């Protein structure tokens, strides 16, 4: 569903992962029947699946999935529901995509991942910017969030320079962006908010992490969609896989059905 070619190449380069073409060995009898000759033959480029397997194997335990490790994750992976929306902050206003994953650690800690990528990385335009209306609430911290994403977590010069404060603003954006009324009215119905695109259930995802922050107990009094948040990771998706395109719930279709007049149907007679 989502594949970042550039990010896969960068991770491979940074971690010494060889993603070269496949080679196969052939054996044939040597002249006069003495010994044997070996030759290689190019079998073409690796598939995305093969490259993903090589990356995951090389990264190994650096990619957290149980979230019981200290707050210093470089990569993360998991399976579950992924909510997808647009992010119009930063230079790539028409191409920004935002992903929200909510999970729980082995110890029962609530974990939220907010990932920022590009609409260009949805193969076959499975989702398009035009699918999401630009209306409703938008965070005033968008420039600070864009700086965090563009610098890959190395720069924070805004008034939200405190890592916890900025992480909370990122989660707030993922939870409430596009709200047009009281937050409670949108709770559990993300398609009623602006900028939202879709969600995919039981999706397999792999992400690069920029910041990994634990919220100080008693400091924050979060409500609604953010209630119970304890650990927030911000980063970028490397890939997102679904069992089939039927796993994706597209909000554009739901909005279209909501405004289409109901057709009059003839009662079914047994």
ChimeraX attribute file (.defattr): number of C-alpha atoms within 10 A of each C-alpha:
attribute: neighborCount
match mode: 1-to-1
recipient: residues
	/A:1	20
	/A:2	22
	/A:3	21
	/A:4	19
	/A:5	12
	/A:6	11
	/A:7	17
	/A:8	19
	/A:9	15
	/A:10	13
	/A:11	15
	/A:12	18
	/A:13	12
	/A:14	8
	/A:15	11
	/A:16	11
	/A:17	18
	/A:18	13
	/A:19	18
	/A:20	10
	/A:21	11
	/A:22	13
	/A:23	13
	/A:24	9
	/A:25	9
	/A:26	10
	/A:27	10
	/A:28	11
	/A:29	11
	/A:30	11
	/A:31	9
	/A:32	6
	/A:33	8
	/A:34	8
	/A:35	9
	/A:36	10
	/A:37	11
	/A:38	10
	/A:39	10
	/A:40	11
	/A:41	10
	/A:42	10
	/A:43	10
	/A:44	10
	/A:45	13
	/A:46	13
	/A:47	12
	/A:48	13
	/A:49	10
	/A:50	11
	/A:51	19
	/A:52	18
	/A:53	12
	/A:54	16
	/A:55	21
	/A:56	15
	/A:57	12
	/A:58	16
	/A:59	16
	/A:60	11
	/A:61	11
	/A:62	14
	/A:63	21
	/A:64	18
	/A:65	19
	/A:66	14
	/A:67	21
	/A:68	13
	/A:69	10
	/A:70	9
	/A:71	14
	/A:72	14
	/A:73	19
	/A:74	17
	/A:75	22
	/A:76	21
	/A:77	20
	/A:78	18
	/A:79	17
	/A:80	15
	/A:81	18
	/A:82	22
	/A:83	22
	/A:84	25
	/A:85	29
	/A:86	30
	/A:87	27
	/A:88	19
	/A:89	21
	/A:90	17
	/A:91	11
	/A:92	13
	/A:93	13
	/A:94	17
	/A:95	18
	/A:96	19
	/A:97	28
	/A:98	25
	/A:99	24
	/A:100	19
	/A:101	19
	/A:102	15
	/A:103	18
	/A:104	16
	/A:105	14
	/A:106	11
	/A:107	9
	/A:108	10
	/A:109	15
	/A:110	17
	/A:111	19
	/A:112	21
	/A:113	24
	/A:114	26
	/A:115	24
	/A:116	23
	/A:117	24
	/A:118	20
	/A:119	22
	/A:120	18
	/A:121	21
	/A:122	18
	/A:123	12
	/A:124	10
	/A:125	12
	/A:126	13
	/A:127	23
	/A:128	17
	/A:129	22
	/A:130	12
	/A:131	18
	/A:132	22
	/A:133	15
	/A:134	16
	/A:135	13
	/A:136	14
	/A:137	16
	/A:138	19
	/A:139	16
	/A:140	11
	/A:141	17
	/A:142	17
	/A:143	14
	/A:144	22
	/A:145	25
	/A:146	20
	/A:147	18
	/A:148	24
	/A:149	22
	/A:150	14
	/A:151	12
	/A:152	16
	/A:153	17
	/A:154	11
	/A:155	13
	/A:156	18
	/A:157	10
	/A:158	14
	/A:159	10
	/A:160	16
	/A:161	14
	/A:162	11
	/A:163	15
	/A:164	19
	/A:165	14
	/A:166	20
	/A:167	25
	/A:168	21
	/A:169	18
	/A:170	24
	/A:171	21
	/A:172	17
	/A:173	21
	/A:174	27
	/A:175	21
	/A:176	23
	/A:177	23
	/A:178	26
	/A:179	21
	/A:180	15
	/A:181	12
	/A:182	9
	/A:183	15
	/A:184	12
	/A:185	12
	/A:186	19
	/A:187	15
	/A:188	10
	/A:189	10
	/A:190	22
	/A:191	22
	/A:192	18
	/A:193	27
	/A:194	21
	/A:195	28
	/A:196	28
	/A:197	27
	/A:198	22
	/A:199	20
	/A:200	23
	/A:201	16
	/A:202	15
	/A:203	19
	/A:204	17
	/A:205	21
	/A:206	23
	/A:207	24
	/A:208	23
	/A:209	22
	/A:210	20
	/A:211	21
	/A:212	21
	/A:213	21
	/A:214	16
	/A:215	16
	/A:216	10
	/A:217	8
	/A:218	6
	/A:219	8
	/A:220	15
	/A:221	10
	/A:222	12
	/A:223	11
	/A:224	13
	/A:225	17
	/A:226	16
	/A:227	11
	/A:228	14
	/A:229	20
	/A:230	18
	/A:231	22
	/A:232	22
	/A:233	26
	/A:234	27
	/A:235	25
	/A:236	25
	/A:237	27
	/A:238	23
	/A:239	23
	/A:240	20
	/A:241	18
	/A:242	18
	/A:243	13
	/A:244	10
	/A:245	11
	/A:246	10
	/A:247	14
	/A:248	21
	/A:249	16
	/A:250	20
	/A:251	23
	/A:252	19
	/A:253	13
	/A:254	13
	/A:255	14
	/A:256	10
	/A:257	11
	/A:258	10
	/A:259	8
	/A:260	8
	/A:261	8
	/A:262	8
	/A:263	6
	/A:264	6
	/A:265	6
	/A:266	6
	/A:267	6
	/A:268	5
	/A:269	4
	/A:270	3
